[in-house]
Amino acid sequence: MKIGILGYGFAGRGFHARLIARVPELQLAAVATRSEERQAQAKADGVPAVFSTLADMLPHVDLVVLATPHDTHRDEALAVMRAGKHVVIDKPMCLSSADADRLLEARDEAGVLLSVFHNRRWDWDYLTVRHALAQGWLGEPYLVEATVLRYKAPRGWRADAETGGGLIWDWGAHLVDQALQLVPAPLVDVSCEVQRRKWGAGAGSFARLQLRFENGVLYAIEIGNLATILKPRWFILGEDGALRKEGLDPQEPALLGGFEPGEKPEERALIKTLDDERVIDSLRGDWADYYRNVAEAVAGRAPLAVTAEQGRQVVAVLEAATRSADDHRPVVPR
């Protein structure tokens, strides 16, 4: 299957191109970018065909990956599907639930595959937490805290709230998707507060979301780029035990650095119950499994792992969080 990537920056070249190369059923056939510098980079990387526009690339590919700013996703995805091509959208799917509904309609009209690149379902830390909960080691969980903090100024269009949606639409999209996968209950409402300090005047420098589920689970998400001391990546309390896990998934630096991710001590999880205390090794995930599933789904050999409907759920939660931060009240996602 011939794949085209629209956008050849940090995500397009650093993630998508390298993951696609790991899947024998897929071929990176083309790249489209307006940047002459990135066109030259794509040619140097051996991409067979390089174009300046999506329209020029479409006749040469079967599926298009949108590795572009968030506010362009709707119109680009519509153009791809109207041309009868499959599409993968880098998260988030788009910036409103109304736009997400339009994309679902276009998918059904065209009869094509539409998926959202929620690759962090294959994160080592997430898979480890999911396994611990599935084993029942903590008993019934009632509090989940998922945190990604750093001290780093946002760059490029991600610092612009109009283009990228803000801080919660970046890392927040990953963490909300993980929350919706981990908690087996409907979501009741979302509360959110956003701080805009120092370099976060546009997109925000810190955000805290609280998702309240019907089964009583409180799920807190914290994202920030203005923290010099970090919190655990995961902190979970259950009726019979607790879990703490430090450190981020190792696949991003490995992909960008050209090496295989390796196990490190801080990537292990501590689980403590009334009876014992144990440290468990991380379960190894592989982001390329996302694209392996896409290839299988297009061929009709497997169901799609990340559906457009799931992508729409994430958008609805982030949309509710944005309204909550503006109005300082809980909001029910639509």
Sequence and secondary structure as in RCSB ss.txt:
>XXXX:A:sequence
MKIGILGYGFAGRGFHARLIARVPELQLAAVATRSEERQAQAKADGVPAVFSTLADMLPHVDLVVLATPHDTHRD
EALAVMRAGKHVVIDKPMCLSSADADRLLEARDEAGVLLSVFHNRRWDWDYLTVRHALAQGWLGEPYLVEATVLR
YKAPRGWRADAETGGGLIWDWGAHLVDQALQLVPAPLVDVSCEVQRRKWGAGAGSFARLQLRFENGVLYAIEIGN
LATILKPRWFILGEDGALRKEGLDPQEPALLGGFEPGEKPEERALIKTLDDERVIDSLRGDWADYYRNVAEAVAG
RAPLAVTAEQGRQVVAVLEAATRSADDHRPVVPR
>XXXX:A:secstr
 EEEEE  SHHIIIIIIHHHTT TT EEEEEE S HHHHHHHHHTT SEEESSHHHHGGG SEEEE S GGGHHH
HHHHHHHTT EEEEESSS S HHHHHHHHHHHHHHT  EEEE GGGG HHHHHHHHHHHTTTT SEEEEEEEEE 
B    GGGG HHHH  GGGTHHHHHHHHHHHH  S EEEEEEEEE  TT TTT SEEEEEEEETTS EEEEEEES
B SS   SEEEEESSEEEEE S  SHHHHHHHTS     GGGSEEEEESS EEEE      THHHHHHHHHHHTT
SS  SS HHHHHHHHHHHHHHHHHHHHTS B   
